[in-house]
């Protein structure tokens, strides 16, 4: 049962990492107009959103390795990826004010139904 908790932590850290990297990317200089790669590298290496996002990815990786040590890949992977996609979609709407079309919302609902079928049919 603890491995399902690891899966939840993996999913949450992956969502958090993506959201932080998106936020951090909005503070980077324009790569197309910046001629100074040192400025870009310094901007990336001092951007706390990117640094914490990378750390969050690291925690996610560790949790994922623990999950895969005990759970079936064909069950864990679809659950993790679909919940990450769903979480990022919802988080993008709430945090970044992005919009979802009706078709995208229907797609998320279908993903959630698929997760239910995978999880409860094992």
C-alpha positions in Angstrom: 0.0 0.0 0.0 2.9 2.4 0.7 3.8 2.1 -3.0 0.6 3.8 -3.9 1.5 6.7 -1.6 4.9 6.8 -3.5 2.9 7.0 -6.7 0.8 9.9 -5.4 4.0 11.7 -4.4 5.5 11.0 -7.8 2.5 12.4 -9.5 2.3 15.5 -7.4 6.0 16.3 -7.7 5.8 15.8 -11.5 2.9 18.2 -11.7 4.6 20.7 -9.4 7.8 20.4 -11.4 6.1 21.2 -14.6 4.2 24.1 -13.2 7.4 25.6 -11.7 9.3 25.2 -14.9 6.6 26.9 -16.8 6.6 29.8 -14.4 10.4 29.9 -14.4 10.5 29.9 -18.2 8.4 33.0 -18.3 11.2 34.9 -16.6 14.0 33.8 -19.0 15.4 36.2 -21.6 14.2 35.8 -25.2 16.5 33.1 -26.7 15.9 34.4 -30.2 17.1 37.9 -29.5 19.7 37.3 -26.9 23.1 37.0 -28.4 24.9 36.4 -25.1 24.6 32.7 -24.0 26.3 33.5 -20.7 23.3 35.8 -19.9 20.9 33.0 -20.7 22.9 30.4 -18.7 23.1 32.8 -15.7 19.4 33.5 -15.9 18.6 29.7 -16.0 21.0 28.9 -13.1 19.7 31.6 -10.8 16.0 31.2 -11.5 14.4 29.7 -8.3 11.3 28.5 -10.1 13.5 26.4 -12.4 15.8 25.2 -9.6 12.8 24.1 -7.4 11.1 22.6 -10.4 14.2 20.5 -11.1 14.4 19.4 -7.5 10.7 18.4 -7.7 11.5 16.3 -10.8 14.3 14.7 -8.8 11.9 13.7 -6.0 9.5 12.5 -8.6 12.2 10.3 -10.2 13.1 8.7 -6.8 9.4 8.0 -6.0 8.9 6.6 -9.5 11.8 4.2 -9.0 10.3 3.0 -5.7 6.9 2.6 -7.4 8.4 0.5 -10.2 10.2 -1.7 -7.7 6.8 -3.2 -6.7 3.9 -2.2 -8.9 3.2 -3.4 -12.4 4.5 -1.0 -15.1 1.4 -1.5 -17.3 -0.8 -0.3 -14.4 1.5 2.4 -12.8 2.5 4.1 -16.0 -0.9 4.9 -17.5 -2.2 6.0 -14.1 0.8 8.3 -13.5 0.9 9.9 -16.9 -2.8 10.4 -17.2 -3.0 12.0 -13.8 0.0 14.2 -14.5 -1.6 15.3 -17.8 -4.9 16.0 -16.0 -3.2 17.8 -13.1 -1.2 20.0 -15.4 -4.2 20.8 -17.5 -6.2 21.9 -14.4 -3.3 23.7 -12.9 -2.6 25.6 -16.1 -6.2 26.9 -16.1 -6.0 27.9 -12.5 -2.5 29.3 -12.2 -1.7 30.5 -15.7 -5.2 31.4 -16.8 -4.9 29.1 -19.9 -8.2 27.9 -21.4 -9.5 24.5 -22.2 -11.9 23.8 -25.0 -14.9 21.6 -24.5 -13.2 18.9 -26.5 -10.2 19.0 -24.2 -12.4 18.8 -21.1 -14.2 15.8 -22.6 -10.7 14.3 -23.2 -9.8 14.8 -19.6 -13.0 13.1 -18.5 -12.3 10.2 -20.8 -8.8 10.0 -19.3 -10.2 9.9 -15.8 -12.6 7.1 -16.8 -9.7 5.2 -18.2 -7.8 5.6 -15.0 -10.7 4.2 -13.1 -10.9 1.2 -15.3 -7.2 0.5 -15.0 -7.0 1.0 -11.3 -10.2 -0.9 -10.3 -9.6 -3.8 -12.7 -6.3 -5.0 -11.3 
